[in-house]
Amino acid sequence: MLKENVANTTVQLSDIAAKTGFSLSTVSKVLNGRSDVSERTRQTITEAIETYGYHRRVRSSKNRKLIEVVFQKFDSLWCLEILRGILTEAQAHGLSVITTESGDETHPDSSWVNGVIHRQPLGVILIFSNLTVKETKLLHSYNINYLTLDPSGTPSPDNMSVQADNWTGGVIATRHLLDLGHKRIGIITGPNQMMCSRARFDGYKAALNEHGIPLDRKLVREGDFTTQCGYREALSLLKEPNPPTAIFGGCDLQSMGVYEAARRMRIRIPEDLSVVGFDDIQTSAFMGPAMTTVHQPLQEMAVMATNMLIDKEKGTITNNQVVLPTSLKVRNSTAPVDA
């Protein structure tokens, strides 16, 4: 007799069919991610699979030659840097890469998991996303490994993840401006619900605290990691009665928006306003002036994520969670406050 809520590796497909009242062929369609079943049927069978711990037989690794990358939105150079790293490393191991765009910045649309089940990749790299308990159980039931790159929340110790040291990045960006004599330093954060945004902001606050400078909420704006938002929030900061002499843009794209806001207001960079970005995407070095930014090792993170999935498949992985260091790239967008 089947026991609920206890994983049972002896559960057969016929047991799931008997328990749900659907035919073996219908259960098989759901298992294979087929679209020709109703959503209610899919949900009923999926819940039974989760409840009774059915585990699908894993394909031989020689047939699993695909890594799937799930982006919420593939719309920036940041995404391209990540994808380049994954493609380069996957090709070196004879693997192909498929990309999926689905959902928002914190979690993919629920339809993505059915496609993954149908394709049965070697593993999945999720950009920003943290999985729901239901999605985690589904991937486990199909023996599909997954990894979160730059997780939006705190990853579970049992889940693989790769991220950069965002807190240190926030500290070194702000320290650099403080060392140049700036005391009124504005910041445009990323979305508050994202862990990387909070870590960079915490680093900013820690650096101010080191210099005995209290946090001024009038110099803080929340952004969404886009150039348009950087432009809008920079205008808001620069129109303050006592505007900042420097702005930490939170990411390179937002900092590019700061450049445009300064241009519109006839404010010179770096003579009148110093600007620091975060990410070090390729175009940051070709801004006018070249942008000082925190180097986030995006391609290295992508390579690490790919190798971790491969090692997990081989059973040789030694570390579930990796944090890579950040560093400061000083260019021409920052200068002493009295320059």
C-alpha positions in Angstrom: 0.0 0.0 0.0 1.3 3.4 -0.9 2.3 5.7 1.9 1.7 9.4 1.5 4.4 12.0 1.9 7.1 9.4 2.0 9.5 9.0 -1.0 9.2 5.4 -2.3 11.5 4.4 -5.1 9.4 1.2 -5.7 6.4 3.2 -6.8 5.4 2.3 -10.4 3.7 4.2 -13.1 0.8 1.9 -12.8 0.5 2.9 -9.1 0.1 6.5 -10.1 -2.5 5.6 -12.7 -4.5 3.5 -10.2 -4.4 6.2 -7.5 -5.5 9.0 -9.9 -7.9 7.1 -12.0 -6.2 8.0 -15.3 -4.9 5.7 -17.9 -1.2 4.8 -18.1 -0.9 6.7 -21.4 -2.3 9.9 -19.8 0.1 9.6 -16.9 2.9 9.0 -19.4 2.0 12.2 -21.3 2.2 14.3 -18.1 5.5 12.7 -17.2 6.9 13.6 -20.7 5.6 17.2 -20.6 3.1 16.7 -23.4 0.7 19.6 -24.0 -2.3 17.5 -25.0 -3.7 17.0 -21.5 -5.8 19.4 -19.5 -4.3 21.6 -16.8 -6.5 20.0 -14.2 -5.4 16.5 -15.2 -1.8 17.6 -15.2 -2.1 19.0 -11.8 -3.8 15.9 -10.3 -1.1 13.6 -11.7 1.7 15.9 -10.8 0.5 16.0 -7.2 0.3 12.3 -7.0 3.8 12.0 -8.3 5.0 14.4 -5.6 3.0 12.7 -2.8 4.1 9.2 -3.5 7.6 9.9 -4.5 7.6 8.4 -7.9 11.1 8.7 -9.5 11.5 8.5 -13.2 14.3 6.4 -14.6 17.2 8.6 -15.5 18.4 8.5 -19.1 22.0 7.5 -19.6 24.3 10.5 -19.2 25.6 10.0 -22.8 22.1 11.0 -24.1 21.7 14.0 -21.8 23.7 16.5 -23.9 21.6 19.6 -23.1 21.8 22.4 -20.6 18.8 24.7 -20.3 19.2 28.3 -19.2 16.0 30.0 -17.9 16.1 33.8 -18.1 13.2 35.9 -16.9 14.0 38.5 -19.5 16.8 38.2 -22.0 17.1 41.9 -22.6 20.5 43.2 -21.6 24.3 42.9 -22.1 24.4 41.4 -18.6 22.4 38.4 -19.9 24.6 38.1 -22.9 27.8 38.0 -20.8 26.2 35.1 -18.7 25.1 33.2 -21.8 28.5 33.6 -23.5 30.2 32.0 -20.5 27.7 29.1 -20.4 28.0 28.5 -24.2 31.8 28.5 -24.1 32.1 25.9 -21.3 29.2 23.8 -22.5 30.7 23.5 -26.0 34.1 22.4 -24.4 32.2 19.5 -22.9 30.3 18.6 -26.1 27.0 20.0 -24.7 24.3 22.1 -26.3 22.5 25.0 -24.7 18.9 26.1 -25.0 17.5 29.3 -23.5 14.0 30.0 -22.1 12.6 33.4 -21.4 9.8 33.2 -18.9 8.3 35.2 -16.0 9.6 38.2 -14.1 12.9 39.1 -12.3 12.3 36.9 -9.2 10.6 33.8 -10.5 9.8 32.2 -13.9 6.3 31.7 -15.1 4.9 28.3 -14.0 4.8 27.0 -17.6 8.6 26.7 -17.9 8.9 23.5 -15.8 6.7 21.5 -18.2 9.0 22.3 -21.1 12.1 21.3 -19.0 10.5 18.0 -18.1 9.7 17.3 -21.8 13.3 18.1 -22.9 15.0 16.2 -20.0 18.2 18.3 -20.0 21.3 17.3 -18.1 20.6 20.3 -15.9 19.0 23.7 -15.6 20.6 27.1 -14.8 18.1 29.5 -13.4 18.9 33.2 -13.6 17.8 35.2 -10.5 15.1 32.6 -9.7 14.4 30.6 -6.5 12.1 27.6 -7.0 8.9 26.9 -5.3 8.6 23.7 -3.2 6.4 22.2 -5.9 8.9 22.9 -8.7 11.7 21.5 -6.6 9.9 18.3 -6.0 9.0 18.0 -9.7 12.6 18.4 -10.9 13.8 15.9 -8.2 11.2 13.4 -9.3 12.6 13.6 -12.8 16.2 13.6 -11.6 16.9 16.9 -13.3 19.6 18.9 -11.5 19.3 22.7 -11.3 21.4 25.6 -10.2 20.6 29.2 -9.4 22.9 31.8 -10.7 22.8 35.1 -8.9 19.8 34.0 -6.7 17.2 36.6 -5.8 16.8 35.3 -2.3 18.9 33.3 0.2 19.5 29.8 -1.5 18.8 26.7 0.5 22.0 24.9 1.6 20.8 21.8 -0.4 20.5 23.8 -3.6 23.4 24.6 -5.9 24.1 28.3 -6.5 26.7 30.7 -7.8 26.9 34.4 -7.0 29.4 37.3 -6.7 30.4 38.9 -3.4 27.9 41.8 -3.8 28.4 43.1 -0.2 32.2 43.6 -0.8 31.4 45.2 -4.1 29.2 47.8 -2.5 31.9 48.5 0.1 34.7 49.0 -2.3 32.6 51.2 -4.7 31.6 53.5 -1.8 35.1 53.5 -0.2 36.6 54.6 -3.5 34.3 57.6 -3.6 34.9 58.4 0.1 38.7 58.2 -0.5 38.2 60.9 -3.2 36.6 63.2 -0.6 33.0 62.7 -1.4 30.6 62.8 1.5 27.2 63.2 -0.2 27.1 59.9 -2.1 23.8 59.0 -3.8 22.9 55.4 -4.5 20.4 53.8 -6.9 19.8 50.3 -5.6 18.2 47.4 -7.4 14.8 46.0 -6.4 14.6 45.6 -2.7 13.4 42.0 -2.9 16.6 40.9 -4.6 19.4 39.6 -2.4 22.2 41.1 -4.6 20.5 44.6 -4.3 20.3 44.4 -0.6 23.9 43.2 -0.3 25.2 46.1 -2.4 23.2 48.6 -0.4 24.4 47.0 2.9 28.0 47.4 1.6 27.3 51.1 0.8 26.0 51.7 4.3 28.9 49.8 5.9 31.5 52.0 4.1 29.7 55.2 5.1 29.6 54.0 8.7 33.4 53.4 8.6 33.8 57.1 7.8 31.3 58.2 10.4 28.8 59.4 7.9 25.2 58.7 8.7 22.9 57.3 6.1 20.9 60.1 4.4 17.7 58.6 3.0 17.3 61.6 0.7 20.2 60.2 -1.2 18.8 56.7 -1.7 16.6 55.6 -4.6 15.3 52.2 -5.5 15.8 51.1 -9.1 15.1 48.1 -11.3 18.5 47.6 -12.9 17.5 49.3 -16.2 19.0 52.3 -17.9 15.6 54.1 -18.0 15.3 53.8 -14.2 18.8 55.0 -13.7 18.0 58.1 -15.7 14.8 58.8 -13.9 16.2 58.3 -10.4 19.4 60.2 -11.2 17.3 63.2 -12.2 15.5 62.9 -8.9 18.8 62.9 -7.0 20.4 65.7 -8.9 17.3 67.9 -8.4 17.6 67.7 -4.6 18.2 71.0 -2.9 21.6 69.7 -1.8 22.5 67.1 -4.5 25.1 64.4 -4.2 28.6 65.0 -5.6 28.8 61.3 -6.5 26.4 58.5 -7.4 26.8 54.8 -7.0 24.5 53.5 -9.8 23.9 50.0 -8.4 24.7 48.4 -11.8 26.3 49.6 -15.1 22.9 49.9 -16.8 21.6 52.2 -14.2 24.8 54.2 -14.2 24.5 54.7 -17.9 21.1 56.3 -17.1 23.0 58.6 -14.6 25.3 59.7 -17.5 22.3 60.7 -19.6 20.7 62.6 -16.7 23.9 64.5 -16.1 24.2 65.3 -19.7 20.6 66.7 -19.8 21.3 68.8 -16.8 24.7 70.0 -18.2 26.6 68.4 -15.3 30.1 67.2 -16.2 31.4 63.7 -15.3 33.7 63.5 -13.4 34.3 67.3 -12.8 30.9 67.9 -11.3 29.7 64.4 -10.5 31.5 61.1 -10.0 29.8 57.9 -11.1 30.5 54.3 -10.2 28.7 51.3 -11.7 28.5 47.6 -10.9 29.0 44.6 -13.2 31.7 45.7 -15.6 29.8 44.8 -18.8 31.8 45.4 -22.0 30.3 48.7 -22.9 31.2 50.4 -19.5 34.8 50.8 -20.6 33.7 52.6 -23.8 31.4 55.2 -22.1 32.5 58.8 -22.3 34.2 59.0 -19.9 35.1 55.4 -19.3 33.1 54.2 -16.3 34.6 53.2 -13.0 32.8 50.1 -11.9 32.8 47.0 -9.7 33.9 44.0 -11.7 31.5 41.2 -11.3 33.0 38.0 -12.9 29.9 37.2 -15.0 31.5 34.9 -17.4 33.5 33.1 -14.7 30.2 32.7 -12.7 28.6 31.2 -15.8 31.5 28.8 -16.4 31.4 27.8 -12.7 27.7 27.1 -12.9 28.1 25.0 -16.0 30.9 22.9 -14.4 28.9 22.4 -11.2 26.0 20.9 -13.2 28.4 18.6 -15.0 30.1 17.6 -11.8 26.7 17.0 -10.2 25.7 14.6 -13.0 29.0 12.7 -12.5 28.5 12.6 -8.8 31.8 14.5 -8.2 30.6 17.9 -7.0 32.3 19.0 -3.7 30.7 22.4 -3.0 27.0 23.3 -3.5 27.4 27.1 -3.1 30.1 29.3 -4.6 30.7 33.0 -4.0 33.2 34.6 -6.4 35.1 37.8 -5.5 34.4 41.3 -6.9 37.0 44.0 -7.6 37.1 47.7 -8.5 38.0 48.9 -12.0 39.0 52.5 -11.7 38.5 54.4 -14.9 37.7 58.0 -15.7 34.2 58.6 -14.3 35.4 59.4 -10.7 37.6 62.3 -9.5 38.3 64.1 -6.2 35.4 66.1 -5.0 37.3 69.4 -5.3 38.6 68.8 -8.8 
